[in-house]
Amino acid sequence: PIPEGMKHPKIEVPAKYGGANNHQLFYTWLDGVLDWMRAYNICGPDADRHRLIYLRQHLKGDADDWYAQEIDHPDNLETPSFEAAVCKLHDRFVHSSTAAKATEEFA
């Protein structure tokens, strides 16, 4: 929470993720989304549904299409947690060989 009398600073919205098969790009994007959510206090288990909604606002193209089908589809019996949705998004678009390459480059 922001101290009384202070205005909430405007936090720049991170770029949208479109489904690129790039491990570093995915994690840079995710870090930006999480920073944005923390800045607006959209955190914790009580905010999980809101985080899912905001997650979609940070997607475009193939990633947004995937979200509509896999996360937000009316026929889905259960809504995944925010964490599960992010993991599924990563699994869908970032292939293990790309992640392994990123690990090698980082080492």
N, C-alpha and C positions, 0 to 999 in steps of 0.2 A: 504493500500500500504506500501511497505517496503521502508525505506529511501534510497536515492541514494547511491550507493557504497556498500550496504550491500547485502550479499547473503541470499536467502530465506532458512530458516532452514528446515532440513528434518523432517517432522512430521510423526510419526509412524501411519500407516494405521490401523484403528480399525478392530477388528475381524468381520467376516461376520455373518449376522443373517440368521438362517436357518428355522425360523418359530416356534420356541419353544413357548409353552403356558406358558410363565413366564413373568409377568409384570415387575419385577425388571430387568431381563435380557434384555428385550426389551428397557427399558428406559436407561439402562447403554450403550447398543449398540447405541441407537439414540444419546445420549449425545456425544459419541465418534465420530460418523459421523458428527454431527453438529460442534464439535470442529475442526475436520479436514477441513471441508468446510470453516469455519471462518479463519483458519490459511492460507488457500490458497485464501482467499477473494472471495469465491464462495457464495456470499450473495446477498440478495435483489431481487426485482421483475425482474430485467433484467437478472438475472442468473437462473431464475426458471427452464427453460428447461434443462440447464446444471446440475442443482441439481438433476433433475429426472434421467438424464443419470448416474450421479455418484452414485445415490442411488442404482441403480441396481448393480453397481460394488461392493457394500457392502452386497449383498444378496447371498445366496446359497440354494441349495436343494429346499424344498417345497416353500420357500419364493420367490426364483428366478423364479420358475415355475409359481407361482401366478402372479408375476410382468409381465411376458411375456404374460399371458392370459388377465389380467385385466387392465394393464396400457399401455403396449407397443404393444398390438395386432393391426395388420393393419386394422381390421374391426371396431375398436373403432372410433366413430365420433368425440369425443373430448378428448383431452389430459388433465388430471386433473393437478391441481397445485401440487407443491411439498408437500405443507402442506396437501392437500386432499389425496394424495397418501400415505403419512405416516399414516394418520388417518385410511384410508381403510386397510392398512397393519396391523395396530394394531387391528382393528375390526375383521379382518379375523383370526388372529392367537392367540390373547390374549383374552380369554373368561372372561366375567364379574366376574365370581366367583374367578378367579385367581387375577384379579385386586382388588376385595374386600378383598381377603386374604392379599394382599400386603399392602393395606391401614390399615388393622387391625394390621399387624406386625409393621408398621411404627409408629402407634399411641402410 
